[in-house]
Amino acid sequence: MTTLIAFSGSLRADSFNTRILKALPALAPEGTNIALFDIAELPMYNQDLDADTVPPIVEALRAAIAEADGVIIAGPEYSGSYSGATKNLIDWASRPFMKGPIIGKRSMVIGATPGPGGGARVVEATSALLTALGGTVVGRANAAAIHEKISADAHVITDEEFAQQLRDGLAAF
């Protein structure tokens, strides 16, 4: 069994990226378990909080990543890069410096936007950061006009090309 932990870099209630993550189990290979970890309550990284005792959500985050075979990060593109929530997640997960559970972890990066850019820059920026931390990005997927590629009332990817990108990324774990 392959266990993957998924994070949305969007904190918006009806986030397209969160909806994509919720659609992944239907696209995953048999024997793949995908768990979504909500980072909405994750405090901003502060080294003063990163001591012998860390906030419970940080402890849970680090344990979930350590136990997983891989990490999936889906996020919106803000100002041509990743969101503050995505960066904060990676900051907590990479500490203690270069010893955190995300260091060297295999990952998949997803970006989707309603606009024409399709999150290509967020995928590139997030992939570069994960690679700098010694990780291997095994899958990348992005989609423009995501509102036309995911069902409005369910967590179903309706665009076959995007669905195949997601399947390929999941199979690479």
Secondary structure as GFF3:
##gff-version 3
##sequence-region A 1 173
A	DSSP	beta_strand	2	8	.	.	.	ID=ss1
A	DSSP	alpha_helix	16	23	.	.	.	ID=ss2
A	DSSP	three_ten_helix	24	26	.	.	.	ID=ss3
A	DSSP	beta_strand	32	36	.	.	.	ID=ss4
A	DSSP	alpha_helix	56	67	.	.	.	ID=ss5
A	DSSP	beta_strand	70	75	.	.	.	ID=ss6
A	DSSP	alpha_helix	84	93	.	.	.	ID=ss7
A	DSSP	beta_strand	106	112	.	.	.	ID=ss8
A	DSSP	alpha_helix	120	132	.	.	.	ID=ss9
A	DSSP	beta_strand	136	143	.	.	.	ID=ss10
A	DSSP	three_ten_helix	146	148	.	.	.	ID=ss11
A	DSSP	alpha_helix	160	171	.	.	.	ID=ss12
###
